[in-house]
Amino acid sequence: AGCLGSLGEIGDALRSLETPGVYQQGLVVHDGRRVIYERKLPEGSVARLEELVGDKAALVGYDGDDLMTTSDAPIVHHLSSHYGEPLPRLLQGTLAAHNNGLHKVLILDDDVDMLARELRPVLEEAAAACGATITQALPTMLEWLPAGCSKATGVSELCKHLGIDPTTELLAIGDAENDVGMLEMAAVGVAVANACPLARSSANFVTQETNDSGGVGE
């Protein structure tokens, strides 16, 4: 599961092979030829998020591979330069004004304590009423998703389409809170050495190497 762009040459090779994939936290599932499952945020939820976050953090909206933002902060550019995501286009208006809907919105800031202790509790309290949910992949990043969606949901949809029983035939590898459901669902769940405590406790095995030093290969 993940963005092929962030995998560099490996991602390019997988794309050329039309490999099935689960993208954007399980919100877009592709069988190699077409999209077989997709969810977007409910109407009004993005506007509510923008109201709650204000100028406390940068926001990046995802509509497929079309990324957009209302901030030119360095942390927004870091998404592209470090993780290989498409460079978000800078909007003059709001994310909510995007008329095609958004799959998810990232909430980004280098102040990890502010995100975790100040902003996340506020967003979690508001999410249910907006038909949304909050998860976290990195300490500097929260994600605002449609309620009931996760990587586990997307992987489950792909397994169903391919005739795979995830409880007996699936191996999943992860490192973050947003991987927990997928690790718990899989027949074999593997966390890399630098995984967060939630991911480590949800896995059957933990590698000796981190995801930066060959943990996936191990």
Secondary structure by P-SEA (a helix, b strand, c coil): cccccccaaaaaaaaaaccccccccccbbbccccccbbbbcccaaaaaaaaaacccbbbbbbcccccccccccaaaaaaacccccccbbbbccccccccccccbbbbbbccccccccccaaaaaaacccccbbbbbccccbbbbccccccaaaaaaaaaaaacccccccbbbbbccccaaaaaaaccbbbbcccccaaaaaacccccccccccccccc
